[in-house]
């Protein structure tokens, strides 16, 4: 997904506006991260997004599942509204944008860019 724009009110990243699936110039050194706040609640979409590489369950590199493959999200244009959407998708109330490089680099495909 490229040119992804979230208002911050979406329940998950797939509900954000995006231009399409296109080539990108992102590298894993630009993987997006987030720290979520408040306790998680039950959420049936938990298997489509996860946080990896963090010290606690509520923080880490943002990864999304497409088909049967986990991939990362590039932090170009990544902001607090996007972090809020990811955290809500995971059952948290709000989130905080974390700059690239704060968590281990991912591997595999980079599924979302210009979020």
N, C-alpha and C positions, 0 to 999 in steps of 0.2 A: 504494500500500500504506500502510495506517495502523496505528498502535499496533504497530509492529514491535519484537520483542524477540529479541535474539541472546544466546545463552549464551557466545559467543566461540569455540566449538568447531566451528561450521558451516564448510563449505568455500566457501559463497557466501551472499550476502544473501537469495536466494530460499529458502534452507533455514531461515531464521529464522522464528519464529512471527509471524504478523500477523493482524489482525482482518478485513481486507478492503480493498477499493478504495473509498475514500470521499472526500468533499470535505474540504478542509483549509484552514488559515489561514496557511500558510507563504508567505514571500516569498523571493526569491533572495538577499536579504541574510542569510539563514539557511542557505545551502548548506553541507553538511557537507564537511570536508576530512580528509586523512590524510597521514602520512608513513610509508612502508613501510620496513622494515629487512631486510637480508640480500639476497643476489642472487636475481633471479627464476629460476624454472625453467619448463619447458614446461607450459602449462596450456590445455586445449581450450576453456575457458569465457572466455578473455580478451576475446572480442568482446561479452560481456554487461555488463561493467563496465569503466570506464576512469577515469583521473585526468587532469584538465584544468586548465590555468592555473597549473601549478607550474613552478618553475625547472628541476627535474630530472624524469625519467620516474617516479621512485618517490614523487612527492608531487603533490598537487593536489586540486581539487574533485572529489568523487565523483559520477560520472555513470553511469546505467544505461541500457541499451537495451531498449526494449519495442517489439516489432514492428520498424519501421524508423526509430524516432525516439529520439534520445538525450534524456534528461532528467536532472534533478538529484535529490539526496537532501537533505531538510531536516534540520538538525542538532538539532531538538528531541529531547531525551533521547539524543543521540549520545554514545557513550562508547568507551573503549578496547577493549571486547569487540567492538563493531561494527567498529572500525578493524582489529582482528585478522582478522575474517572477510573484509573487503574485500581486505586484503593477501594473505591465503591464496588468495583467488579469483584474484588476479593473479599468484600464484606466488611471493610473498614469504613469509617465515616469520612475522613479527609486524608490528604497526603501532602507531602512536601517534595518538591523537585530536588534531586540530587545530581550534581554535575557528573559528566562522563568520567570514568576512571576511578570512581570511588569503590567500585566492586570489581571482582575479577572479570576479565574480558570473556565474552561468550564465544561460541563457535557455531558452525552451521550457518544456515541462511539468515540474512537480515530481512525480516518480513515487512517492517514498517519503517519509512523514512519521512522526513519533514513533518513530523507530528507537531 
